[in-house]
Amino acid sequence: MKKKIIAIHLRDDYSGSPRVLKEAVSCLSTEFDVEVWAGGESNGILADNATNIKRYFYCWSANRYMRLLNYLTSQIVVFFKVLFVSKTDIDLIYINTLLPFGAAVAAKLRNIPVLYHIHEVAIAPKPLMSFLVFIASMTADEALYVSNYHSSLALLKKKKGITIHNSLPKEFAKKASLAIYSPMIDEKFVVLMVASQRDYKGIYEFLEVAELLRLSAKHIVFQLVFGSTDEMVSEFRSNIYVPSNVEIFSQQDDLSRFYRNASLVLNLSRPDQWIETFGLTILEAMAYGVPVIAPPVGGPVEIVNGGKNGYLISCYDMDLLASKINELSNSRDLCLRLSVNARETSHTFSHEHFSEAIIGAVHDVIRS
């Protein structure tokens, strides 16, 4: 009989952490009976027929006070669900991100092993982050980190943790391998960024660099894909100047058409506000053979080899950023060389290695 795992996640959207969870569940389901609990009624990446998913209360709000209230309420709900509602034997509670602390506390009270898969560096406000780290430190039997940089931070002081780099689903990698990279499509050089609609993700820097190049490099177009609803994107556009060379899209359930048409992919996270622990969109772009520009700190440093498969440039170095984009848009040979190396890099983050590592970690926690 297969061991029973319940994987807990807070908000099901199209951001990196639920996508990694979906991949982890796919791997673990080969050897375990895995059930996913996700907050809210969102039709995000976890809402897939292949995923055994149940929902518990959570409602995201643009108002931070209401958002905090809803979040705390959700954790009370999931606490009691783990503590009382699930009467079946549970062999492991798998906590995705630091946020679902209610499930971790209930699991500890029931003496169920807890495995944390941590993706964050910081959560605002800081007192909440401190509280979540404390709870994780007290309840986790083991912690998984997504990069060596992330592991080196030792968020859970008493636990060394295991580094398991993210990977790409087999289906995604196969589709990407069939794509033919071309630096120019219809005489346009397309600069793509996929990000959540947060200031610290560098969305305003993206608009700024687009404006810098709008008149001098009319062959360059910019595409910004948010993990947000149509309504949120519409509100964003109505409150800010968007250069004429920028297209903005709402959340997508399939990013393949964007990667296929991209000439360059940017990650402009502000290094003083949000250090990327991994950078999944960087790896996805590379699988399509698309060169990248990423921050010179955190997880991206373990993926991007400056000058070989992309470049490491701070979003605050706007002149260098604009200059490098313009240089690439005028150098087909350089783009193609970076493209070949980018694909090779993506192959080192294999599904097989991720699967073996995460299954092994779960077995170790259950046995202990």
Residue, then its C-alpha position, 0 to 999 in steps of 0.5 A: m500500500k502506498k504511503k499517504i502524502i498531503a501537499i499543502h499550498l496557499r494560493d494557486d496561480y501561475s507563479g513559480s511555487p505552484r508550478v514547482l509543486k505540480e512538478a513535485v506532485s507528478c514525481l511523487s505520485t509514481e511512488f506515493d498516494v499524493e493529495v493536494w490541498a490548495g487555498g481558494e477557488s482559483n483555476g491556477i496551475l494546480a487545477d489540472n485533471a491529473t492532480n488530486i486536489k482539494r480546496y480550503f478557504y482563502c481569498w486574495s485581496a488587494n487590500r493588505y489588511m483584508r489580505l492578512l485577515n483572509y490569510l490568517t483565517s485560511q490557516i485556522v481552517v487548514f489547521f483544523k482540517v489537518l487536525f480533525v477532518s482528515k481521519t485517514d492515516i497520513d504519512l507526511i505533510y508536505i508544506n509548499t512555501l513558508l505560508p501554510f503554517g497552520a498545517a505544519v502546527a496541526a501535523k506536529l500535534r498529530n506527530i505527522p512528519v513535516l517536509y517544507h519546500i521553501h521558495e522564499v527569501a523574505i515575506a512582508p511584513k517582516p514580523l510575519m516572516s519571522f513568525l513563519v520561520f519560527i514555526a517552520s523551525m519548530t515543526a519541520d523534520e526536513a527542509l528543501y531549498v531551491s538553490n545553493y544560495h537559498s540553502s546558504l541563508a539557513l533560514l531554519k537555523k537548526k536544520k541544514g536542509i537539502t538543495i534540490h534545483n528546480s527542473l522543467p516538466k518532461e512535456f514542457a522540455k519536449k515542447a521546448s526542444l522542438a522550438i527553433y530559436s530565431p533572434m528576429i521574427d518579422e523583423k522584430f526583436v522581442v524582449l519578454m519578461v514573465a513576472s508577478q505584478r509586484d514592484y519588486k519584480g522590476i516591472y517599472e524598470f522593464l517599462e523604463v528600459a523600453e522607454l529608453l529604447r522606444l525611439s532609438a531602436k524601433h525594431i525592439v518590442f517589449q512583452l510583459v506577461f503578468g500572473s494576474t487577472d485581466e481586471m488587475v492588468s487593466e487597472f495597472r495600465s490605467n494608472i501608469y504610462v505604458p510606452s507604445n513599444v510595450e504589450i502587456f498580457s494577463q496570466q497565461d495557462d501556457l507560455s509556450r507561444f511567448y517563449r517561441n517568439a521571444s528573442l531575449v528574456l529578462n528577469l529584473s527583480r530588484p536585488d535590494q528588495w527581492i533576491e530570486t532564490f532560483g528563477l524558473t522563467i530563466l530556465e524555461a527561456m533557456a529550454y527554448g534556446v532564448p538568451v537571458i538577462a538576470p540579476p547578478v545575485g541569488g539563484p540566477v547566478e547558478i544558472v546564468n554564465g555571463g557572456k555564455n548563455g546570457y548576462l547578469i545585470s542589475c535592473y538598476d544599471m539601466d544604461l548597461l541594460a539598455s545597451k546590452i539589449n540594443e547590442l543583442s538586437n543587432s547581433r544575430d551571431l551573438c544571439l545564436r551562440l548564446s542560444v546554443n549554450a542556453r539550451e545546453t544549460s537547461h539540460t543540466f536541470s533535468h526532470e530525472h534528477f529532480s524526481e530522484a532527489i525529491i522522492g529520496a528526500v520524502h522517503d528519508v523523512i518518512r523513515s526517520 
